[in-house]
Amino acid sequence: MSPDSVTSGSVRSAAQVNEQIRALWMRAGGTLSSQERVEYELLVVEWAAAIRGAVVEAA
């Protein structure tokens, strides 16, 4: 996942991103490598953006 995909806005729901985060932790066995840590951080940023988008849509 590139940083550009995060800055351009999330098109996936928070639930979809959360599912990917959970899958990453499962694959990693609970310990992230440095590359997996970068992927995790990007996913968390995308998840937060999706949450913010859902809140704005609900308002």
TORDREN-633811 format. One line per field, with one value per residue: x, y, z of N, C-alpha, C, O in turn; residue in three letters; residue number from 1. Coordinates in nm, 4 decimals, padded with zeros to 6 digits. Layout:
% residues N
n_px: [X; ...]
n_py: [Y; ...]
n_pz: [Z; ...]
ca_px: [X; ...]
ca_py: [Y; ...]
ca_pz: [Z; ...]
c_px: [X; ...]
c_py: [Y; ...]
c_pz: [Z; ...]
o_px: [X; ...]
o_py: [Y; ...]
o_pz: [Z; ...]
residu: [ala; ...]
num: [NUM; ...]
//
This chain:
% residues 59
n_px: [00.0856; 00.0639; 00.1681; 00.0297; -00.2213; -00.3478; -00.3555; -00.5167; -00.7692; -00.9952; -01.1538; -01.2509; -01.4488; -01.4419; -01.4689; -01.3770; -01.1072; -01.0289; -01.0567; -00.8457; -00.6322; -00.6525; -00.6006; -00.3360; -00.2066; -00.2601; -00.1213; 00.1343; 00.1753; 00.1539; 00.3781; 00.5208; 00.7182; 00.9611; 00.8751; 00.6111; 00.5185; 00.5194; 00.3206; 00.1055; 00.0840; 00.0062; -00.2385; -00.3795; -00.3994; -00.5569; -00.7858; -00.8670; -00.9316; -01.1462; -01.3268; -01.3671; -01.4866; -01.7235; -01.8466; -01.8903; -02.0642; -02.2825; -02.3658]
n_py: [-00.1163; 00.2146; 00.5396; 00.7358; 00.6272; 00.6557; 00.9309; 01.0196; 00.9630; 00.7412; 00.4684; 00.2417; 00.0792; 00.1319; -00.1110; -00.2917; -00.2178; -00.2659; -00.5423; -00.6133; -00.5238; -00.6973; -00.9399; -00.8971; -00.8965; -01.1598; -01.3067; -01.2236; -01.3365; -01.2055; -01.0495; -00.7838; -00.7296; -00.4831; -00.3892; -00.4812; -00.3299; -00.0740; -00.1106; -00.1641; 00.0815; 00.2506; 00.1344; 00.1848; 00.4626; 00.4847; 00.3520; 00.5268; 00.7505; 00.6466; 00.6060; 00.8723; 00.9668; 00.8176; 00.9210; 01.1863; 01.1437; 01.0426; 01.2596]
n_pz: [00.0000; -00.0876; 00.0341; -00.1057; -00.1596; 00.0791; 00.1283; -00.0756; 00.0005; 00.1590; 00.0119; 00.0968; 00.3449; 00.7032; 00.8313; 00.6365; 00.6177; 00.8791; 00.8833; 00.7153; 00.8696; 01.0891; 00.9565; 00.8797; 01.1315; 01.2056; 01.0060; 01.0701; 01.3113; 01.5515; 01.5930; 01.4364; 01.1459; 01.0351; 00.7853; 00.7832; 00.9949; 00.8854; 00.6892; 00.8615; 00.9992; 00.7882; 00.7258; 00.9624; 00.9525; 00.7229; 00.8167; 01.0219; 00.8661; 00.7249; 00.9320; 01.0137; 00.7778; 00.7804; 01.0046; 00.9272; 00.7121; 00.8517; 00.9914]
ca_px: [00.0000; 00.1464; 00.1136; -00.0624; -00.3558; -00.4064; -00.3809; -00.6205; -00.8976; -01.0284; -01.2746; -01.2951; -01.5113; -01.3587; -01.4755; -01.2881; -00.9691; -01.0084; -01.0376; -00.7097; -00.5424; -00.6575; -00.5324; -00.1927; -00.1598; -00.2646; -00.0082; 00.2595; 00.1862; 00.1569; 00.4988; 00.5358; 00.8505; 00.9636; 00.7903; 00.4730; 00.4861; 00.4862; 00.1893; 00.0098; 00.0649; -00.0732; -00.3746; -00.4432; -00.4335; -00.6720; -00.8999; -00.9111; -00.9970; -01.2760; -01.4127; -01.4047; -01.5812; -01.8508; -01.9067; -01.9361; -02.1836; -02.3927; -02.4088]
ca_py: [00.0000; 00.3350; 00.6531; 00.8098; 00.5722; 00.7061; 01.0737; 01.0484; 00.9341; 00.6003; 00.4270; 00.1219; 00.1061; 00.1052; -00.2554; -00.3581; -00.1902; -00.3379; -00.6834; -00.6252; -00.5084; -00.8244; -01.0409; -00.8684; -00.9454; -01.3069; -01.3518; -01.1902; -01.4143; -01.1182; -00.9673; -00.7245; -00.6905; -00.3390; -00.3630; -00.5002; -00.2154; 00.0356; -00.1436; -00.1469; 00.2245; 00.3036; 00.0834; 00.2560; 00.5957; 00.4660; 00.3175; 00.6499; 00.8332; 00.5848; 00.6362; 01.0144; 00.9778; 00.7605; 01.0151; 01.3004; 01.0999; 01.0247; 01.3905]
ca_pz: [00.0000; -00.0966; 00.1089; -00.1912; -00.1496; 00.2022; 00.1193; -00.1738; 00.0613; 00.1701; -00.0571; 00.1664; 00.4745; 00.8204; 00.8565; 00.5408; 00.6559; 01.0039; 00.8465; 00.6623; 00.9853; 01.1628; 00.8753; 00.8900; 01.2625; 01.2032; 00.9235; 01.1383; 01.4337; 01.6678; 01.5932; 01.3041; 01.0964; 01.0073; 00.6686; 00.8265; 01.0811; 00.7933; 00.6334; 00.9700; 01.0234; 00.6768; 00.7406; 01.0732; 00.9011; 00.6329; 00.9005; 01.0872; 00.7640; 00.6947; 01.0476; 01.0027; 00.6673; 00.8220; 01.0986; 00.8488; 00.6373; 00.9452; 01.0427]
c_px: [00.0903; 00.0862; 00.0148; -00.2053; -00.4252; -00.4432; -00.4913; -00.7597; -00.9288; -01.1566; -01.3289; -01.3583; -01.4130; -01.3570; -01.3828; -01.1420; -00.9356; -00.9837; -00.8957; -00.6064; -00.5369; -00.5832; -00.3808; -00.1374; -00.1597; -00.1471; 00.1239; 00.2785; 00.2012; 00.2799; 00.5230; 00.6817; 00.8471; 00.8758; 00.6423; 00.4275; 00.4467; 00.3471; 00.0801; -00.0205; -00.0181; -00.2185; -00.4488; -00.4840; -00.5557; -00.7986; -00.9565; -00.9831; -01.1351; -01.3745; -01.4601; -01.5070; -01.7188; -01.9230; -01.9634; -02.0618; -02.3051; -02.4485; -02.4926]
c_py: [00.1226; 00.4463; 00.7341; 00.7583; 00.6197; 00.8524; 01.1070; 01.0176; 00.7861; 00.5712; 00.2994; 00.1618; 00.0761; -00.0442; -00.3327; -00.3392; -00.2643; -00.4865; -00.7059; -00.6117; -00.6390; -00.9347; -01.0221; -00.9222; -01.0977; -01.3631; -01.3334; -01.2703; -01.3281; -01.0305; -00.9162; -00.6982; -00.5403; -00.3052; -00.3805; -00.3847; -00.0952; 00.0127; -00.1210; 00.0007; 00.2889; 00.2593; 00.1564; 00.3967; 00.5861; 00.4356; 00.4432; 00.7418; 00.7782; 00.6112; 00.7811; 01.0339; 00.9258; 00.8545; 01.1351; 01.2632; 01.0862; 01.1575; 01.4616]
c_pz: [00.0000; -00.0121; 00.0271; -00.1791; -00.0230; 00.1876; 00.0198; -00.1199; 00.0568; 00.0935; 00.0060; 00.2993; 00.5867; 00.8506; 00.7624; 00.5788; 00.7846; 00.9772; 00.7943; 00.7749; 01.0639; 01.0872; 00.8810; 01.0217; 01.2667; 01.1236; 00.9970; 01.2669; 01.5582; 01.6798; 01.4521; 01.2707; 01.0686; 00.8869; 00.7040; 00.9156; 00.9953; 00.7339; 00.7390; 00.9941; 00.9131; 00.6870; 00.8534; 01.0299; 00.8087; 00.7131; 00.9683; 00.9889; 00.7303; 00.8079; 01.0408; 00.8910; 00.7041; 00.9188; 01.0253; 00.7711; 00.7288; 00.9941; 00.9453]
o_px: [00.1831; -00.0347; -00.0757; -00.3003; -00.5482; -00.5511; -00.5534; -00.8588; -00.8929; -01.2564; -01.4388; -01.3248; -01.3145; -01.2540; -01.3176; -01.0628; -00.8263; -00.8992; -00.8331; -00.5047; -00.4290; -00.5110; -00.3060; -00.0325; -00.0695; -00.0807; 00.2139; 00.3874; 00.2553; 00.2859; 00.5431; 00.7589; 00.7415; 00.8088; 00.5582; 00.3106; 00.3524; 00.2654; -00.0252; -00.1365; -00.1037; -00.3102; -00.5676; -00.5914; -00.6463; -00.9060; -01.0778; -01.0836; -01.2296; -01.4925; -01.5784; -01.6032; -01.8199; -02.0455; -02.0730; -02.1560; -02.4176; -02.5648; -02.5372]
o_py: [00.1317; 00.4473; 00.7955; 00.8363; 00.6237; 00.8936; 01.2128; 01.0436; 00.7157; 00.6416; 00.2545; 00.2650; 00.0047; -00.0979; -00.4283; -00.4332; -00.3194; -00.5485; -00.8069; -00.6811; -00.6855; -01.0139; -01.1197; -00.9866; -01.1582; -01.4565; -01.4170; -01.2707; -01.3732; -00.9450; -00.9946; -00.6514; -00.4777; -00.2019; -00.3027; -00.3460; -00.0231; 00.1047; -00.0651; 00.0398; 00.3728; 00.3369; 00.1862; 00.4443; 00.6690; 00.4868; 00.4636; 00.8038; 00.8543; 00.6361; 00.8095; 01.1089; 00.9832; 00.8661; 01.1812; 01.3421; 01.1150; 01.1663; 01.5731]
o_pz: [00.0803; 00.0111; 00.0838; -00.1873; -00.0175; 00.2301; 00.0302; -00.1882; -00.0376; 00.1091; -00.0268; 00.3575; 00.5679; 00.8914; 00.8042; 00.5727; 00.7979; 01.0418; 00.8262; 00.7745; 01.1008; 01.1478; 00.8865; 01.0230; 01.3246; 01.1684; 00.9875; 01.3243; 01.6592; 01.7682; 01.3593; 01.3544; 01.0777; 00.8872; 00.6591; 00.9121; 01.0280; 00.7286; 00.7086; 01.0077; 00.9412; 00.6601; 00.8406; 01.0667; 00.8157; 00.6817; 00.9717; 01.0237; 00.7097; 00.7831; 01.0599; 00.9073; 00.6636; 00.9152; 01.0574; 00.7645; 00.6879; 01.0334; 00.9722]
residu: [met; ser; pro; asp; ser; val; thr; ser; gly; ser; val; arg; ser; ala; ala; gln; val; asn; glu; gln; ile; arg; ala; leu; trp; met; arg; ala; gly; gly; thr; leu; ser; ser; gln; glu; arg; val; glu; tyr; glu; leu; leu; val; val; glu; trp; ala; ala; ala; ile; arg; gly; ala; val; val; glu; ala; ala]
num: [1; 2; 3; 4; 5; 6; 7; 8; 9; 10; 11; 12; 13; 14; 15; 16; 17; 18; 19; 20; 21; 22; 23; 24; 25; 26; 27; 28; 29; 30; 31; 32; 33; 34; 35; 36; 37; 38; 39; 40; 41; 42; 43; 44; 45; 46; 47; 48; 49; 50; 51; 52; 53; 54; 55; 56; 57; 58; 59]
//
